[in-house]
Amino acid sequence: MIANEIAPIANSLWSATANPTPSCPPLTGSAETEVAIIGGGFTGLSAALHLAERGIAVTVLESETPGWGASGRNGGQVNPGLKEDPDMIKQHFGAEMGGRMVRLAGGAGDLVFNLIRRHNIDCAAAQTGWIQPVHDEAATKIVQSRVEQWTRRGAPLRMLARDETASLLGTESYLGGMIDERGGNLHPLNYALGLAHAAQKAGAVLHGHSRAVKLDNTANGHVLHTAQGKLTARKVLLCTNGYTDDLVAPMRRTVVPIRSVQVATVPLSDNIRRTILPGGHSASDSRRLLLYFRLDQQGRFIMGGRGAYDEATTKRQMETLRKASLALFPQLGDTEWSYAWGGFVAMTADHYPHLNRVAPGIMAAMGYNGRGVAMATALGRVLADWASGTPEDQLDYPVTVTKPIPFHFLRKPAVSATVAWYGLRDRLGV
């Protein structure tokens, strides 16, 4: 179970099968560091590891334990790229910066798997490829364009015919799809814990149960206060994503936290296991309210999708996912469902992650729009580059000023209305 979480979203497969958490005692007394990182998820841990490997003193303050938030709760799918495709990215950001962003996002999957190999992280990693199955003709055209744009840049993507899609997935419910061989899957919580161990080994200091409750800016840097101590740093990295609070205004209002939920079965029998994703791929389909699914290393089937803000609706959404699983894979039959959990991902208004200049000496990265495993790892490295002294205009991602989302206080009804609208459009095929 996820500690200190509400019951309906606490029964996590990843927590039940997690490796030991590294020792991360709370911050007590006064301490100093070169770079302070707020948040012990993929972004903060990647930044800490890259900084420590460069010999820079770095300290992470995590309000719970490493990987407690979305980093330890997601589907474990390593999906390269951004929501927008390469041509649109270059159109929005220009040839130079857009090209850097495309290379960063396209290589984010390789970055993840290379880190895992280099640090011997035990997280059931498999770079088997990510499949995006398509559910209608309009989605097919979008995916065909995506494949063309990436292959023009030398990336290993290709379209899948309907029969090959059915063979790779184990269901005939889709018209076809694409496969991106740069992707794959892993145990997300164990990946986060492995990054934490690697960062500590490289010299980073990690403090758990050390929520930063106050930030003072001084002439010589910044002072972060926790319940039991304070930390002085020259630079601060804010890496809190869907769990961002009001510590640093106005960052909470630059993203919209949306709950994503998952359900998982007991390990499938060999006969059933051979008929579902037999190549070990992960998949997330083309619906606006997408379904994402995979098997874990022990053969449990995992299905994920959009959750809700209230507990009752969240439980109904979990039951909807079980029914959707049986519709796609009738061979699941009366298989027992043993786990159900969830957490908040952070969405942005423009669907791009944001690298924000918050104040002098303070930088934030958040808003991964459901692609956090790869992109959070990559932007953690970009944050490390900035904290190491790389000028902003030489980073591989654009730095922008913070822009609060208008009428952010209406986010919950707005999200609920958008979800209902998207669901209707998916059902009508428009």
Number of C-alpha atoms within 10 A of each C-alpha: 16 20 12 9 15 12 13 16 25 19 21 22 25 22 20 11 12 17 15 9 16 15 14 20 13 21 25 14 12 13 14 15 18 17 30 28 26 25 31 31 32 33 34 36 33 28 32 36 26 24 26 23 16 14 12 20 18 27 29 30 27 27 21 19 25 33 27 23 26 26 27 27 27 26 31 28 30 29 29 28 24 23 15 14 17 23 17 12 20 18 11 11 15 13 13 10 19 21 19 20 22 24 15 22 23 23 19 26 27 19 19 25 21 12 18 20 12 9 14 12 19 15 21 16 23 18 20 18 24 25 28 22 27 25 18 16 12 12 21 19 12 13 22 15 14 20 21 15 17 20 13 12 13 9 16 15 21 19 21 20 14 16 14 14 25 20 16 20 26 19 18 15 16 20 18 24 25 23 23 21 19 22 28 26 29 24 24 27 29 27 28 28 29 26 29 31 21 25 26 21 14 18 19 25 21 27 22 20 17 26 21 21 15 14 17 10 16 11 6 10 17 21 22 23 20 20 15 12 15 21 22 24 24 19 22 30 27 24 29 27 32 23 17 22 15 11 15 16 12 15 22 20 21 24 27 24 24 22 20 26 26 30 27 24 20 16 19 18 12 9 9 17 19 14 17 24 21 14 13 22 24 31 27 21 19 22 18 14 18 15 18 21 25 25 23 22 16 11 19 19 23 24 24 27 21 19 25 22 16 10 14 10 12 21 18 13 21 26 15 13 24 20 13 15 21 15 14 15 18 12 17 20 11 8 15 12 15 14 19 23 29 31 23 23 26 26 21 18 14 11 15 16 26 23 21 20 17 20 13 11 17 21 22 28 23 29 28 25 24 21 22 28 30 29 31 28 24 26 30 27 23 24 28 25 20 19 24 17 8 13 10 15 11 12 16 22 24 17 17 14 12 18 13 15 17 11 9 14 10 9 17 15 11 13 16 14 12 13 17 13 14 17 16 14 14 17 10 8 13 10
